[in-house]
Amino acid sequence: MRALALALLLPMAAQAQEAVNWGEGAVLRALDKLNAKVQDVTLTNGEAVEIGLIRIELKECRYPVGDPSGNAYAFLTISERNVAEPVFRGWMIAASPALNPLDHPRYDVWVLRCTTS
């Protein structure tokens, strides 16, 4: 019975996936909550930047086919100085920033859009 249910659900899950293109990078916004400083940063895939005590690395950015200014999906690794493990590693989604947010007492980071050539 379980196998049958799984076999029926797999095709629906595959249809629900959105077709995407890969961007060359992403535009991110960072907020330092302590001093209310907002900074927009443009990164290329594989690039990193330090903002205050955190380091943000962009692995890749994807966007819906035919809509580069539409929703963006960025895979980020965010590390804090003198902390061994990253404070965030995963996908952030521009249209749903609260779905998988950075949980940090001082900094907030979110994706604005992917960049193309």
ZILINRA-V708253 format. One record per backbone hydrogen bond with DSSP energy under -1.0 kcal/mol. NH is the residue of the N-H (numbers start at 1). CO is the residue of the C=O. Records with the same first field share a line. If there is no record, write none. Layout:
BEGIN
NH->CO ; CO
END
This chain:
BEGIN
5->1
6->2
7->3
8->4
9->5
10->6
13->9
14->10
15->11
16->12
21->63
23->61
24->115
25->115
26->43
27->113
28->41
29->110
30->39
31->108
32->37
33->106
36->32
39->30
41->28
43->26
45->24
46->58
47->44
49->56
51->54
54->51
55->79
56->49
57->77
58->47
59->75
62->73
63->21
65->19
67->64
70->67
73->62
74->92
75->60
76->90
77->57
78->88
79->55
81->53
83->80
87->78
88->78
90->76
92->74
94->72
99->96
108->31
110->29
112->27
113->27
115->25
END
